[in-house]
Amino acid sequence: MAVVREFTLPDLGEGLTGAEIVRWLVQVGDVVAVDQPVVEVETAKAMVDVPCPYGGVVTARYGEEGAEVPVGAPLITVAVPGGSDDGSGPPVTGSAVDGGSGNVLVGYGTAAPTARRRRVQPSPGPLRETTAAAPGGPLRGAPAVAPGEPSHKTAAAPGGPVPETVVCPTGPLPVISPLVRRLAREHDVDLRRLKGSGPEGLILRADVERAVAATAPASVAPAPGTPTPVAPAPAATATAPTAPAPEGERVPLRGVRGAVADKLARSRREIPDASCWVDADATELLAARKAMNAAGGPKVSVLALLARICTAALARFPELNATVDMGSREIIRLPGVHLGFAAQTDRGLVVPVVRDAQKRTLEGLSEEIARLTEAARTGTLAPAQLTGGTFTLNNYGVFGVDGSTPIINHPEAAMLGVGRISPKPWVHQGELAVRQVVQLSFTFDHRVCDGGTAGGFLRYVADCVEQPMVLLRRL
């Protein structure tokens, strides 16, 4: 006999708390194999195809395309054949299905899960705690009914009729939004006693707000025979209409945009940053790049040259390749330079990370930056390729601007910003000349160093830009 298994959104890694459903890859009634991708989701880091660890028939889907799903919320339910709990029983199709899942995401693995107990709302009615069904038994989540007792859809309230709003005393709640769950917790609203007005009974924020408004007057209603107060302000304010929301288009902060907003806001709250900047003559740097590319072989980009300058500067000023642990009140100086670089894509701003940049050659840096940039534009970067940076290089000159004050990419300690390289009048060798000038902006966490260290770092970067031969000292 088939057993229905619930597959929840797994932890996709790197502290992600949820994802947005982009596209369903299966329909209700479809037959899926173990580790077959069932849904495409967009996290704050990348697009991910989520494989299901169970093989069987899809019996339900939770969430529409475009909906936000928190980690641990149900995605689909699968009827697994043969009473197997993990997809290892007799196959739905002709081929055998191996036990367990081989495509592991953080949060679930390959081993067959043990039967787990589900906690339900305490009730004096016939509903009881249930376990995963054994072969031939009822499906998991069905209420246990003692012999001779009638079956009930809801738990009976003691001393009174069952409220009509009690709709799902067991099984997964038809709630997708974490905001709805939080609102319900703040106002002590039992979501299992609400009937959702959304698609397929989905509980919406408006449902919770109506429940809150419905209970508010009852809490202030006078007892029978009690004189009505002259100014029943609490009752009036409890049901008073709220001010109309401002007009205009509302764009949800989610996905990449939401992750960027959270990280930048956290950086501003937690990091006491300071900025300094300097103009530099990049004429010789561009001439060196031109000579390298004329010699044949893989082309070297300006960003790769700047990345090499950054790794050399961090070797001289290791205080800036660090992070701050305020819990232990320690500065952690990191041994490797994992260099992030800002890349603008159709999905928003992302920061791919070049691992161990200090160990790569100039050509290696150029190739890796090109590879990660292309993956960012196509949305194929894995979450691991977007996290773990120790220092960020931001080339906003591609937007045609000269300067900026970068916001540090939390929890890093510094960021170098590079403006456009453009011809400007410049005093060169005692004479006024037209040179290729760039503005360099440097923002640093004042907890890890003082201004002298930050100024020394930026001055070294500017010297390398103006005289690339300076780098030969460190090669």
N, C-alpha and C positions, 0 to 999 in steps of 0.2 A: 504494500500500500504506500502511496506517495506521502512524503512529509514535506510540508511547506517550510522553506527556510527564508529568513529575512536577511537581505544583504544591505548593510548600511554603508554610508560614505566613509571610507577609511581615512586615516591620517595620512595626507599626501606628503608629509615631511616639512621640516624647517619651520615648525610652529604655526602652520596654516590652520585656521579654524573653520574654514568653509570653502565652498566653491559655487560657481554659477553654472547651471545646466545650459550648455550650448546646443547640444543636439542629442536626441535619443537614437541609439543604434539598434534598438529592438522594440517590438510591439508586444502588447499583451497577447498571449497565445503562441508566441514564437518559441522555438526550441533552441536553447543555448547550451554550449559545451563549457566544460571547466576552463576558466581563464579566457573566455571570449569577451572582448570589450562590449559593454552594454550601453555606455553613455560617454559622451564627450563633455568634459567640464573645463571651465576656465577658472584657475585659481589666481591669487594675487601675483603669482610668479610665471605661470605658463599654461598652455593648453595641454590637457592630459586625457587620454583614453583610459577609462577605468574598467579593468577586467573583473568579471564575477567569479568567485571561487567555487560556485556550485553549477552543476549541470542538470538541466531539466527543462520544464515548461514555465515561462514567465506568466505569473498569475496576477500581478499588479505592478504598477509604476507609481512612484510618488514624486510629484513636482512637475511643473510644466517647463518648457524651454524658456530660459530667461530668469527662472526662479533661483533664489539663493538657498543653498542647502548647507546647514552646519555639519561639521564632522560628527559622526555617530547617528545622524538622522537616516531613516530608511530610504533606500533608492528603489529597490525592486524586491518582490518576493518570488521565489522559484519553487515549484513543486518538484522535489527530487524523487525519482522513481525508486522502487524497491525497498522503501523504508530506510534508505541510507541517509545519514545526516550530513554528509559532506560531498555528495556527488559521486561516490565510489560504487554505487549499486549498479544494477543492470541499466544499460544505456537506453536512452530514448531512441537513438538511431541505431544503425547496425554495428557500429564500432564500439569497443570497450572504452569505458571512461576510467582513467586512472584516479585513485583515491587522492583527495586533497588538491590544493591549488599549487601550481608551480610558479605563478606570476605574482610575486610578493610585493605589496605596497606596505608602507608603514602602517601598522594598526591591525593587520591580519596576516596570517602566514599559511603554511602548507599543511600543518597538522590538522587532523580531524577534530573539530571542536567538541567539547563535552556538553552534555545537556545542561542548560542553564535555567535557573529559576527566575521567574518574572514577578516583580513586586507590583501588586495592584492596590487600588485605594481600599483601605480597611472599611468594611461594611458588615452590618449584622445580617445581611441577606445571604443567599445561597452561594454567592461568588466566592471562589477559593483560589489560593495560589496554585498555579499550574506549572508543569514542566514540559520540556520537549517530548512529543509523543513517541512511544515505542512503536515498532512495526505492528500494524493492525489496530492501533489505538487512535484516539481523536487527534486532530491537527493541533500543533502547538498554538497556544493562545486561546483555545476554546475553553469556556468556563467549565470547571468540574461540577457535575451534578450528582448528588447522592442518589442511590437507588430509591425509586419511589417518589422522588421530588420532581415537581414540574420544572421545565426549562424556562429561564427568564432571560430577557434581553438586558435588563438593567437591575441594579441593586435597589431593593426596596428601602425607603427611608423609614426608620422606626416611628410608629405612631402616625403615619400619614401616607398619602398616595405617593407614587413615584413621580418625580418631576419630569415633565416632557423633555427637558433639556438634557437629561442624562442619556448620552448616545453611545459612548465607547468606554465602558469600565475596564476593558482589557484590550490588549493589542496596541500597536503603535498609534500615537496621537496624530491626527491629521493637521499637524502644524509644521510649517517650513521655516518661517522667519524667526530668528533668535529674538528680534524686537518684540514679537508677540508673546513669546515665553517670558521675557523679562517683565513686560507690562503686567502679565498675569501674576507673576510672583510678587511684584510691588504692591498689587491691590488684593492679594490673597484670593484670586479667582481660580477655581478648579476647572482646568481646561477640559477635563473629562465630562463635565456637566454642561458643556456648551455645544450647540449645534452650529457648525460652520456654514457661512453663507457663500463661501467660495466654491470653485469647481470641485466636484466630487466630495463635498462636505468639508473643504479646507477651511480651517479657522483663521479668520483675518483679524487685523488690528481693530477694525470697526466692531467686530463681534465682542471682543474683550471690553472695548470702551462702552458698548451698550450694556454689558453686564455690570460694569462698574457704576454706570449712571442709574441702573435699575435698583441697585442695592443701596445707593446713597440716601434717597428719601426715607427708606424704611428705618435707617439708623437714627434719624432725627424726628420721626413721627411721634406726636404726644400720645400718652396713654389715654384710654377711654375715660372721660370725665375730667380730664385735666384742662384748665383754661388755656386757650391759645395764646402764646406770647404776643406781646404788642409788636415786636420787630423780629420775626423769625429769620434772622440773617443767615444762619447756617444752612437752613433748608433752601433758602432762595439762592445762595451762592452755589450750592451743590448742583443745582440744575440750570444755572445761568448759562446762556449760550456763550461760547468762546468767541474771541475776536476773529473776524475772517482772515484767512491766511493771505499773505501777499500774493498778488497776481504774478504770473510769469511761468516760464518753463521750469520744471523740476527734474533735474538729472540725478539719478541715484549715484551715490559714491560707493561703487563696488568694483570688484575685479582689480585690474591694475591701477585705475584711478583712485579707488578706495585705499589700496595698499600704499600708494605714494602719499596720499593725504595723511594717513595714520603715521607713517614714518617721518615725514617732514614735521608734523605737529609735535611728535615725540622729541625730535631733535631740538626743536626750539624750546621745548619745556625743560629738557634735562641737560643740555650742553651749553655751558657758558662760552660761546664762540667769539672769536675776534678775527678781523680780516685785515690784510695788507695787500698792496698791489704795486706793480712796477711795469714800466714800458721797456721793451727790449727790441733790439735790432735783429731781426730774424733773417737778414739777407744771406749771411754765410750758412745758416742752417738749410735754407732752400737750395743754395748752390751745392752743398754737400749731398743732399738728397738727389738732386739732378745728376750729379756725377755717379752716385751709386747705381741709380736706375739705368744710366747709359752703359754701365759695364756689363749688363746682361744679368740673367737670373731673375728670381722673383722680385717684383717691385716692392719698394719700401714706402710706406705711407708716412705722412707728417705725424699722424697720431702715434704710430709706432716709434718714431724718433722721440716724441715727447714722453712716451711710456718708458723708453730706455733712460731718458734723462731723469725721470721720477725715481726709478729704481736705484740709480746711482746716487741721487740726492738722499734717499731714505737710508742708504748704506752709511752716509756721512752723518745723518741725523736720525738715528733709530728711535728716538723718543716719539717721533710722529707716526711710526708704524705700530700703533698701540690701541688699546681700548681701556676703559675705566670700569672697574667693578666697585660700585658704591656700596654694595652689600658688605664686602670685606674691606672697603676703603683702600683699594690697591689699584695701581696702574699696571696693566699687563702689557709688556713689550713683546711683540710677536716675532718669531724667528723668520717666517716667510712672508714675502710680499705677494698677496693675492690682489691684483690690481683690477679694480672695477672701472669701467668707462661708460659714460652716459650715452645711450642710443635712443633716438626718437623713432617710434614706430607708429603704425596706424592704431595700435591698441594703447598707445601712450608711452610715457618715458619708462625705459627699463635700464638696468645696469648689469650687463653681463660681466663675469669675473674671469680674468686670466690667472689661472693657478700658477704659483711659483714663478712669477714674472721675472724675478731676479736671476733665475737660472736659464732663461731663454735668450737666444741670440736675437739680433735686430730683425733678421729675416723671420725667425720663429715667432717673434712678437707680432710682426706684420701679418703673417699667415693666420695666427690664432685670432687676432682682432677681426680680420676679414671674415673668418668662419663664424665667429660668434655674432657679428653684425648681421650677416645673412640669415642666421637662425633666428635672431631677434625679429627681423622684418617678416619672416614667414611664420612666426609664432610657434616654432618648434623647440625652443630652449627648454631644457629640463629645469625643475626648481633648483636643483643643486648647482646649476650654472649661473644662477642669479643671486646666490647667497654666499656668505663666508668671506666677503671682501675685507681687506684691511686698510685700503687707501683708494680714493676715487679720483679719476682724471675726467674733467668735464670740458669738452671742446664745444662751447656754445658759439664759437666763431662761425660755424657752418650756417648759423641763422643770420649772419651779417651784422652782428653787434660787436662792440669793442670790449665792453667790460660788464662785470656782474659781481655780486657778493654771494658766492655759493652757500647753500645750506648743507651742512655736514651730513653724510649718509650714515645715520645711527646704526650701529654703535662704534663706528670708526672715529678717528681723532682728527682727521684733516682731509681737505679736498683742494685740488689745484684746478682753477678755471682758466681757460685759454680763449681769448677773443680772436676776432678775425685778423688775418695778416694782410695789411694794406699799405700801399705806398704813402709815405708821409715825409715831410722835411725833417732832416736829422743831421746833427753835427757829427761828421765822420772824419777822423784824422785831422781835426782842426778846421774843416771846411763844411759849409752847408751843402747837403746832398739829399737826393730823394732815395730813401731806403725802405725796405719792407719791415714795418714795425708791428709788433703785437703787444697787447696788454695782458699781463699775467696777474690773476687774482688768487689769493691764498687765504683760506679760512681754516682755523685750527681751534681745537679744544684747549682753552686756557688752563685746564686742570693738568694737562700732561706736560706743558712746557711754558716758558715765558716768551716774551716778544723777541728776545735776542735769538733764541733757537729758531723761531718761525721766520724771522728776518734773514737769518743765515741760510735757511733752506731755500727761501725764495730767491735770494741773491745768487746762490749757486745754480739754481735752475736758469735764471736769466743769463748768467755767464756761459752756461753750456749752450743756450740758444744763440748767443752772440758769437761764441767761439767754440764750435763743436769739437775742436781738437782737445779741449779740456777733458772730454770724456776719455781720451786715450790713457789718462793717468789711472783710471779705475778699471781698465779692460785687461 
